[in-house]
Amino acid sequence: MTRILVVEDEPGIALGLEDDLKLEGYEVDVAADGETAVKRARAESFDLILLDLMLPRKDGFEVCRELRRAGVRTAIIMLTARTREAEKVLGLSLGADDYVTKPFSPLELIARIQAVLRRTTASLPEVFRIGEVEVDFMRCEVRRSGKPIEVTPMEFKLLTCFIQNRGRVLSRSQLLDQVWGKNVYVTDRVVDNHITNLRKKIEPQPPDPRYLISVRGLGYRLDA
């Protein structure tokens, strides 16, 4: 059974979410503050975390940042009444998988949960190799010649997307939808900049890429 951790400090909202999710067949646990959420998510196994941003003790941004730095790969959907684009981008850049703005309908939330679970549970090996580079999905770590290299949460999500779709051409709009999410406005240039940064970290000769290939007029493809 899919297990979801609801992180929400408003008892009424938490109870409503718990009831709706249980009706859909999910197993649900609730944490009422950010500090408890971090402890439980690091100690227990969850398939997805519904994370409110306005929390006591640690806010949702801090929770997301700490979990990703600790190598916790559990899917995260942020829930908030905030609507500013900058905050959505920040949440996603910290490693959240999606972002739902309150108020939302239960049907919309369930659809988002199902979509995120489909993306994050797609078949992935524990370690995927790209030449001298190893992408370790258990440790949320990238290594080159056996030594860890620093990648941002967004770069790791982008690399994961390419690995899940290796051999296929992905357009910039597909990458934006799958990595940044449909509700966040990000320009194509941001995608190109992230590709450039990834090439510097995984390619033997970044100016002449062997693995992360540009397909003129269409997008990018991972050959590995």
C-alpha positions, -999 to +999 in steps of 0.1 A: +000+000+000+013+035-009+022+054+022+018+092+024+031+115+051+008+146+055+027+175+071+001+201+082-004+220+114-040+229+110-060+199+125-090+204+104-071+205+071-049+176+082-080+155+091-097+164+057-066+153+038-062+121+058-098+112+051-097+120+014-064+100+009-076+070+029-108+069+007-084+065-023-067+036-006-036+053+006-020+046+041-017+080+058+004+094+086+003+130+099+030+152+113+020+186+128+054+204+126+084+206+104+109+191+129+088+160+134+084+157+097+121+156+091+127+130+118+099+107+105+108+111+069+144+102+076+136+073+099+106+057+081+097+047+046+071+069+028+062+070-009+052+106-009+051+137+014+024+163+013+042+193+028+026+225+039+049+255+038+037+275+069+047+252+097+059+256+133+095+248+142+107+244+106+089+257+076+083+236+045+113+250+026+136+240+055+121+206+057+125+200+019+161+213+020+171+191+050+156+160+035+172+164+001+206+172+017+202+140+038+197+120+006+159+113+012+144+108-023+108+105-012+085+124-036+074+158-021+043+179-031+043+213-014+009+227-003+006+264+003-017+295+001+013+314-014+010+322-051+042+340-060+062+325-088+095+330-070+083+308-041+072+280-064+105+281-082+123+280-048+104+250-036+111+231-068+147+241-069+151+227-033+139+193-046+101+193-044+084+173-071+052+194-075+035+224-060-003+228-053-017+262-043-046+264-018-075+262-021-075+231-043-101+204-050-096+169-037-098+156-073-070+179-084-048+168-055-054+131-061-045+136-098-013+154-088-004+127-064-009+100-090+011+119-116+040+124-092+040+088-081+041+076-117+071+098-124+090+090-092+083+052-091+093+046-128+118+018-130+153+030-120+184+010-111+201+016-078+231+029-097+231+041-133+264+045-151+272+071-178+308+065-188+329+073-157+299+088-139+277+069-115+243+081-105+234+065-072+197+067-066+198+051-032+222+078-019+209+106-042+246+111-052+265+115-084+301+102-085+328+106-112+357+082-112+344+071-077+345+106-062+313+124-053+306+155-073+282+183-063+249+186-082+219+207-073+185+191-065+172+204-098+202+190-117+196+156-101+159+157-111+169+167-146+194+139-148+168+114-134+143+125-161+169+118-188+178+084-174+141+075-172+137+085-208+172+074-221+174+071-258+143+094-264+144+130-275+129+153-249+118+187-259+123+217-237+086+219-230+086+182-219+116+188-196+099+219-181+067+199-174+084+168-160+112+185-140+099+220-131+062+213-132+033+226-152+024+255-129+058+272-129+069+297-156+105+290-165+121+300-198+137+277-223+170+294-215+169+280-179+167+245-193+196+252-216+217+265-187+210+234-166+220+212-195+252+231-199+260+227-162+252+190-163+275+185-192+303+201-173+298+174-146+292+142-166+308+147-200+345+139-207+346+169-230+316+192-223+320+213-255+317+181-276+291+160-256+291+123-260+261+114-238+238+144-234+231+152-270+214+182-286+190+172-313+187+204-335+152+219-335+138+191-312+155+190-278+179+167-260+186+130-258+207+109-233+227+082-250+240+060-223 
